[in-house]
Amino acid sequence: MKVLIIAPVADGMSNPKAYPPMGLYYVMAILNRYRPNWEVKICDMNHDKLLDYQYDVFLIGINIVQVLITKEIIKYIRRNNPHAYIILGGAMAPYLLNEYGSLGEDLIYSGEATKELISVLEKRTRRFYCATIKPQLRLGLPQIEEIVLKYNSYDQGAKSFSYIYSRGCPFNCSFCSKGVLRHESKIIRYTSEMILEDDFLRIYNNSIKHIRLWDDNIGLNKLKDQILLNKISRFNFTFDCQIRSEYATIEFINKLKKHGCTGVRIGFESFSDQILKIIDKNTSTENHIKAILNCRTIGLPVRGLFIIGLPGETQETINETMNVIEKYNLSFTASIYCPYPGSSIWDNPTAYDIKFCKNEILQNAEKAYYSKSGNYNCFVETSKMSRADILKGHQMIYDLFPELTKSEGERKRYN
């Protein structure tokens, strides 16, 4: 059987070389392991052109900004290969298709790729299939040399590579796209120590010096964290990661730095306790402040990630966030909120005191979710702030603190 796995173009992606479609490579690993005689290839359309349509099966991984282009891809496939079996997958696929309707696919595959996928392909299951999510140890990537060669960039002067140690998220923040995975989100799947060793060895042998960890779970499991940090130290990598503010204790921040961490990103979202409560963030501004101070005490650079326009947003709550940025001279990135299909806020906007037009967002997904610097868009309003007010508040942060958009490391180098 010939199988082509497709990552559609995502035009808003800032640096495609820094973001390999790791989920699709894990799908490829599953197929290679259980059906080694199959011909399986990946076409990442951020890099490659789709030239060959003569495959038995097309697996397309989509997110919300790729829906419309995926519809066009399927048309081309059908035109050139009418008998092809086309599957759409990805974390949000079922929820997106609830909103957009069929894109011309044969099957929506929900959940992570497991051995069950083999049976689905062989039987050509139709309509919808939901995989059983288990706390399985993830497979290694036999193609990791190929991935490293294709997807690397430079971070702080070091050749860097993005890596995911775990999948899943145990939290249910009402604003987040991961909230759509309620049936599986609390099951965290970690890479085994043996596979981690093998992956890191091959990454090291390809001259990678810095690892960008894109996990949501650093700090969640002390044993798993220690395994990861020990492997990072063994290969003398530096790394950066994202953590939650309540995990940023003085002890953990110190441990991260000792094992080569060059900086952390923390999704503060807001410095308003009212907003944090509304969005079910399950933390507090007190934890946020402690996290900043702990990073400063240890000397580990920290970057705050904020979202402007969340439910409950007012000019006063934006001011609260700006006051903290100014007081702690905090490097930051601020985005403008747009709800994801399937999230709690998308399904129940009146309960969150927020207004938006679903159809407008769906037809302008790239503008809604991928805003480029200097060209921001807003598709929501709260009872206290219009779209124009939210845009103005967001721009105010960047106008007042232009130097703080740089990382702490950059600011030290240039000052």
C-alpha positions in Angstrom: 0.0 0.0 0.0 1.2 3.5 -0.8 0.5 6.2 1.8 1.1 9.9 1.6 0.9 12.0 4.8 0.3 15.7 4.1 0.9 18.8 6.2 -1.0 21.6 4.4 0.5 25.1 4.1 0.2 27.3 7.2 1.0 30.7 5.8 1.0 32.5 9.2 3.8 30.3 10.6 6.7 32.6 11.4 9.5 30.1 10.7 8.5 26.8 9.1 12.0 25.4 9.6 11.6 25.6 13.3 8.4 23.7 13.5 8.4 20.1 12.1 5.0 18.4 11.9 6.1 16.0 14.6 2.6 14.5 15.0 2.6 13.4 11.4 6.1 11.9 11.7 4.8 9.8 14.6 2.0 8.6 12.4 4.6 7.6 9.9 6.5 5.7 12.6 3.4 3.8 13.5 2.8 2.7 9.9 6.5 1.8 9.4 6.5 -0.3 12.5 3.4 -2.4 11.9 3.5 -2.4 8.1 7.2 -2.2 7.0 6.3 -3.3 3.5 4.1 -0.2 2.9 5.5 2.8 1.1 4.9 5.8 3.4 6.1 9.3 2.7 5.4 12.8 4.1 4.7 15.9 2.1 5.0 19.1 4.2 3.6 21.7 1.9 5.4 24.5 3.8 8.5 23.1 2.1 7.4 20.6 -0.6 5.1 20.6 -3.6 2.4 18.0 -4.0 3.4 16.5 -7.3 2.5 12.8 -7.1 -1.2 11.9 -6.6 -0.8 8.1 -7.3 -1.1 6.9 -3.7 -3.7 4.5 -2.3 -4.2 6.6 0.9 -3.8 10.3 1.8 -3.6 11.2 5.4 -4.0 15.0 6.0 -3.3 16.6 9.3 -5.2 19.9 9.7 -5.7 22.7 12.2 -8.1 25.6 11.8 -6.0 27.8 9.6 -5.5 24.9 7.1 -9.2 24.0 6.5 -9.8 26.0 3.4 -6.5 25.0 1.7 -7.2 21.4 2.7 -10.5 21.6 0.8 -8.6 22.6 -2.3 -6.0 19.9 -1.8 -8.8 17.2 -1.6 -10.3 18.6 -4.9 -6.9 18.1 -6.6 -6.5 14.6 -5.2 -10.0 13.6 -6.3 -9.4 15.1 -9.8 -6.2 13.1 -10.3 -7.0 10.0 -8.3 -10.7 9.4 -7.9 -10.3 6.1 -6.0 -8.0 7.5 -3.4 -8.9 7.0 0.3 -8.6 10.3 2.1 -8.4 10.7 5.9 -8.4 13.9 7.9 -6.9 13.9 11.3 -5.4 16.3 13.9 -6.4 17.3 17.4 -9.3 19.6 16.2 -10.4 17.8 13.1 -13.8 16.5 14.4 -14.7 20.0 15.8 -13.6 21.8 12.7 -15.7 19.5 10.5 -18.7 20.1 12.8 -18.4 23.8 11.8 -17.3 23.6 8.2 -19.1 20.4 7.1 -17.4 17.8 4.9 -14.3 18.8 2.9 -14.6 15.8 0.7 -12.8 13.3 2.9 -13.7 9.7 3.4 -13.0 9.6 7.2 -12.4 11.8 10.1 -9.8 10.2 12.5 -10.0 11.4 16.0 -7.2 10.9 18.6 -3.6 9.9 18.3 -2.3 7.4 15.8 -2.0 3.9 17.3 -2.0 0.4 15.9 -5.8 0.8 15.4 -5.0 3.1 12.5 -3.7 0.1 10.5 -7.0 -1.6 10.7 -8.8 1.6 9.7 -6.7 1.9 6.5 -7.0 -1.7 5.6 -10.8 -1.8 6.0 -11.2 1.7 4.5 -13.5 2.7 7.4 -15.9 5.5 6.5 -17.2 8.6 8.2 -15.7 8.8 11.7 -13.3 6.8 13.8 -12.2 7.7 17.4 -9.0 6.0 18.5 -8.7 4.6 22.0 -6.3 6.9 24.0 -3.9 5.0 26.2 -1.0 6.1 28.4 1.3 4.4 26.0 5.0 5.2 25.7 5.5 6.9 22.4 7.5 5.3 19.6 10.9 6.7 18.5 11.3 8.4 15.2 13.3 6.3 12.7 13.3 9.3 10.4 14.9 11.7 12.9 18.0 12.3 10.9 15.7 13.4 8.0 13.7 15.6 10.3 16.7 17.3 11.9 18.2 17.9 8.4 15.0 19.6 7.2 13.8 21.4 10.3 16.6 23.2 12.2 17.3 26.8 12.8 19.6 28.9 15.0 18.7 30.0 18.5 21.1 32.3 20.4 23.8 31.3 17.8 23.3 27.6 18.4 21.9 25.1 15.8 18.5 24.2 17.3 15.8 21.6 17.0 12.2 21.4 18.3 11.3 18.3 20.4 8.2 17.1 22.1 8.8 14.8 25.1 5.1 14.3 26.1 1.6 14.7 24.6 -1.6 15.6 26.3 -2.6 18.3 28.8 -4.3 17.7 32.2 -5.8 21.2 32.3 -9.1 22.4 30.9 -8.6 26.1 30.3 -11.8 27.4 28.7 -9.9 29.5 26.1 -7.4 26.9 24.9 -7.5 24.7 21.8 -6.5 21.8 24.0 -9.8 22.1 25.8 -11.4 20.4 22.8 -9.6 17.2 23.8 -11.5 16.6 27.0 -11.9 12.9 26.4 -8.1 12.4 26.2 -6.4 15.5 27.7 -5.8 14.1 31.2 -3.8 11.1 29.8 -0.2 12.2 29.4 1.9 10.1 27.1 5.7 10.4 27.7 8.6 9.2 25.5 10.3 6.3 27.2 13.8 6.7 28.6 15.3 4.3 26.0 13.7 6.1 23.1 14.7 9.5 24.5 18.3 8.3 24.7 18.2 7.2 21.1 16.5 10.3 19.8 18.9 12.6 21.6 21.9 10.6 20.4 20.9 11.0 16.8 20.0 14.7 17.3 23.5 15.2 18.9 25.2 13.4 16.0 23.6 15.9 13.6 25.3 18.8 15.3 22.3 20.1 17.2 23.3 22.1 20.3 20.0 23.5 21.5 16.6 21.9 22.1 13.4 23.8 22.0 10.9 21.9 24.1 7.3 22.3 23.1 5.7 20.4 25.9 2.9 21.6 28.1 3.9 19.3 30.9 7.3 20.4 32.1 7.1 20.5 35.9 4.1 18.2 36.1 5.9 14.9 36.9 9.1 15.1 38.9 10.3 11.7 37.9 9.7 12.2 34.1 11.2 15.7 34.4 14.4 14.3 35.9 14.7 11.7 33.2 14.5 14.4 30.6 16.9 16.7 32.3 19.5 14.0 32.8 19.4 13.1 29.1 19.8 16.8 28.2 22.8 17.1 30.5 24.3 13.8 29.1 24.5 15.3 25.6 25.5 18.7 26.8 22.5 20.4 25.1 21.2 23.8 26.1 17.4 24.1 26.0 14.4 26.4 26.6 10.9 25.4 27.6 7.4 26.5 28.6 6.1 26.0 32.1 3.1 27.0 34.2 3.7 29.7 36.8 2.8 27.4 39.8 5.5 25.0 38.7 8.2 27.8 38.7 9.4 27.2 42.3 12.8 28.4 43.3 14.0 24.7 43.5 12.6 23.8 40.0 13.9 26.9 38.3 17.4 26.3 39.8 17.2 22.7 38.6 16.3 23.8 35.1 19.2 26.2 34.9 21.7 23.7 36.3 20.7 21.3 33.5 21.3 23.8 30.7 18.1 25.8 30.5 18.6 29.2 28.8 15.1 30.6 29.4 11.5 29.8 30.1 8.2 30.9 28.6 5.3 31.2 31.0 1.7 31.5 29.8 0.5 34.1 32.2 -2.4 35.1 29.9 -3.3 38.0 32.2 -2.4 39.6 35.5 -6.1 39.9 36.4 -7.3 37.3 38.9 -10.8 37.9 37.7 -9.9 36.9 34.1 -7.8 33.9 35.3 -10.8 32.6 37.2 -13.2 33.2 34.2 -10.9 31.2 31.8 -10.4 28.4 34.3 -6.6 28.9 34.3 -6.4 27.3 37.8 -3.7 29.6 39.0 -3.3 33.1 40.4 -1.5 36.4 39.9 0.3 35.6 43.1 1.8 32.5 41.5 2.7 34.6 38.4 4.6 37.1 40.5 6.4 34.4 42.4 7.4 32.8 39.2 9.0 36.0 37.9 10.8 36.6 41.1 12.1 33.0 41.3 13.5 33.3 37.8 15.2 36.6 38.6 16.7 35.1 41.8 18.2 32.2 39.9 19.1 34.3 36.9 17.1 32.4 34.4 15.5 34.6 31.6 11.7 34.5 31.6 9.3 35.6 28.8 5.6 36.2 29.6 3.0 35.1 27.2 -0.2 37.2 27.3 -3.6 37.2 25.6 -5.6 40.4 25.2 -9.3 40.3 24.8 -10.2 37.4 27.0 -13.6 37.2 28.6 -13.8 39.8 31.4 -11.2 42.1 29.7 -11.5 45.8 30.4 -9.1 48.7 30.1 -8.4 48.2 33.9 -7.4 44.6 33.4 -5.1 45.5 30.6 -3.6 48.2 32.8 -3.0 45.5 35.5 -1.0 43.5 33.0 0.9 46.5 31.7 1.8 47.5 35.3 3.4 44.1 36.0 5.3 44.2 32.7 6.7 47.6 33.6 7.4 46.9 37.2 9.4 43.7 36.5 10.8 44.8 33.2 9.3 41.6 31.7 10.0 40.4 28.2 6.7 39.5 26.6 4.6 38.4 23.7 1.0 39.5 23.5 -1.6 38.0 21.2 -5.3 38.9 20.6 -7.8 36.3 21.7 -9.9 34.3 19.3 -11.9 31.3 20.5 -11.3 27.8 19.0 -14.1 25.6 17.8 -14.9 23.0 20.4 -13.6 25.1 23.3 -15.9 26.0 26.2 -16.0 29.7 25.2 -16.8 28.8 21.5 -19.7 26.6 22.6 -21.0 29.0 25.3 -20.1 32.6 24.6 -22.9 34.1 26.6 -21.8 32.3 29.7 -18.4 34.1 29.3 -19.7 37.5 28.5 -18.0 37.6 25.1 -19.4 38.2 21.6 -18.1 37.0 18.2 -19.4 35.8 14.9 -18.5 32.1 14.3 -18.9 32.2 10.6 -16.7 35.4 10.3 -13.9 33.6 12.2 -14.2 30.4 10.2 -14.0 32.2 6.9 -11.1 34.4 8.0 -9.2 31.8 10.1 -5.7 32.8 9.1 -6.3 36.5 10.0 -8.1 35.4 13.2 -5.4 33.1 14.6 -2.2 34.1 12.9 -1.6 37.8 13.1 1.7 39.1 11.8 3.6 41.8 13.7 2.1 45.2 13.0 -1.0 43.7 11.3 -3.2 42.5 14.1 -6.9 41.6 13.9 -9.6 41.3 16.5 -12.8 39.2 16.1 -14.2 39.4 19.6 -15.7 42.0 22.0 -16.5 42.0 25.7 -19.3 43.9 27.5 -16.7 46.6 28.4 -14.5 46.6 25.3 -15.3 46.8 21.6 -13.0 45.2 19.0 -11.4 48.6 18.4 -10.8 49.0 22.1 -9.1 45.6 22.3 -6.9 46.4 19.3 -6.0 49.7 20.9 -5.2 48.2 24.3 -3.1 45.5 22.6 -1.2 48.1 20.5 -0.7 50.2 23.6 1.4 47.5 25.3 3.7 47.2 22.3 4.0 51.0 22.0 4.9 51.5 25.6 7.4 48.7 25.9 9.0 48.1 22.5 12.3 47.0 24.0 10.6 44.3 26.1 9.4 42.4 23.1 13.1 41.3 22.9 14.2 38.4 25.0 16.2 39.2 28.2 19.3 37.7 26.5 18.9 40.0 23.5 18.4 43.0 25.8 21.6 42.2 27.6 23.6 41.7 24.4 22.5 45.0 22.9 22.6 47.2 26.0 
